[in-house]
């Protein structure tokens, strides 16, 4: 089973979350299943997202897509997100 983990900062969680929710069909089309969303207890604008990835190549293409970058920018993501692709035994 493969997973994708993303960490990024946002300007305002209240603005970011609705934009994230609306983008769910694009994640599903990339073979990603939303599993968890966490907020840093010390900084609620520091977001961690965990997805199950049906196809790692498709997930990587989605993570590098112009569409995702545009959505993240318009939602208020600050800086470059950290994206990890994980596999478990």
N, C-alpha and C positions, 0 to 999 in steps of 0.2 A: 504494500500500500504506500503510495506516495502522497506527500503533503507539501503545501506551500505556506510559508510563514512570512508575514510582512509586518514590519514595524515602521511607523512614521509618525511625525508630529503634525498636528493640525492647528490652525489659528483658533478655531472655535468648534468644539465637538458638536454643539447644537446646529451649526450650519453644515458641518461635514456629514453627519449621520443621514439626513434625508437624501443627500446626493449619493451616498454609498448605497442606500436602500434601492434607489431608482435604477442603479447600474447592475442590479442582480441578474437580469436576463443575459447581459454580456458575459458575466462570470459563468453562468450556467452553460452558455454556448461554448465556452472555452473548456468545458469539462470540470469546472470547479464547483465543489459543494461547500457552502458556508458551514463551518463547524463552530468556531468560537470568535468572539470579539471581546478583548480585554482592554481596560484603561489602566494606566499606571496609577497606583494609589497615591503617589506623591505628585503626579502631574496628569490630571484627567484629559489633557490634550495630547498625551503620548499614547498612541494606539497600537495594539497588537492584534493581528488577524490570522486565524488558522483556517486553511481550506484543505479538503481532500481533493487530490488531483487525479482524475481518471487517466490522463495522458500528459506526461511531464513536458513533452515537446510542445503541445498545445498550450499548456499553462505558461511555459517560458515565452512563447510568442505573444500571449496575452499580456504578460508582465512587461514586455518590451514595446507594446503597441503604442502608437500615437494616440489612439482613442483613450487608453487608460491614463496616459500622461496628461492629456487635456482635461479629463474628468477630475483627476487628482488636483490639478492646478486650480480649476474653477471651484472645487470644493474647499480649498484652503489648505491643502497639504503644504507643509513647509520643508524645503530642502529635498534631498534625495532619499527615497524610502530604502530601507534595508529589506531585501527579498532573499529568502532561503528556500531551497528545494530539498526536502528531506525524504529519506526512504527508511523504512523500518523492516526488521526481520521478524 
